[in-house]
Amino acid sequence: NAGVMQNPRHLVRRRGQEARLRCSPMKGHSHVYWYRQLPEEGLKFMVYLQKENIIDESGMPKERFSAEFPKEGPSILRIQQVVRGDSAAYFCASSPRTGEGLAFFGQGTRLTVV
Amino acid sequence: QQQVKQSPQSLIVQKGGISIINCAYENTAFDYFPWYQQFPGKGPALLIAIRPDVSEKKEGRFTISFNKSAKQFSLHIMDSQPGDSATYFCAASIGDSWGKLQFGAGTQVVVTP
């Protein structure tokens, strides 16, 4: 039973480029959450998605960031025109559709903007 | 505004000792309180969790104590081992949004041999 899969594990982008981060939830999980962790800080909620729906994007920056969770395929966190301040670890978590859905995290994608 | 405050920021404990990490929250709507363990370069791993209708929960060497009236909860690691050296995060969430977690800032625990 594979856990939450994120790729790539490491991503280097130059300022102004686009970054695409992928997350495949655990089998049977239909809720996906994205978090950002800056160096030496805790995790900050960004967005909560279900299949084809954004449920809560209250933690997403207003510009350059977007997320989707299509009917088929992984969830994607997209950062356009990256800046050095976007350098962070981005984690995806998933939880089941019903019941006490414990959130399980992936290994993260470490984005470095140079 | 940080909704979950965690202390201490770091902790050094000898092997066999007890590690205690404290968290306090503001929002009384929180009803799910998990603790996560994170090793360098890895994702957070769920350690143990509690609901507010329970004052204590124990799993192996890990115990959560919960004080609803004080809006505080804590993690106790008994018989601490070098392999427990990691960063520990408390968190809280509301209702059906189990995965929308408010995290504390984290506590780096170092267990010396």
Interface residues (C-beta under 8 A of the other chain):
Chain A: V4 Q6 H31 V32 Y33 Y35 E41 G42 L43 K44 F45 Y48 I55 D56 F91 A93 S94 S95 E100 G101 L102 A103 F104 F105 G106 Q107 G108
Chain B: Q6 Y32 P34 Y36 K42 G43 P44 A45 L46 A49 F89 S97 W98 G99 K100 L101 Q102 F103 G104 A105 G106
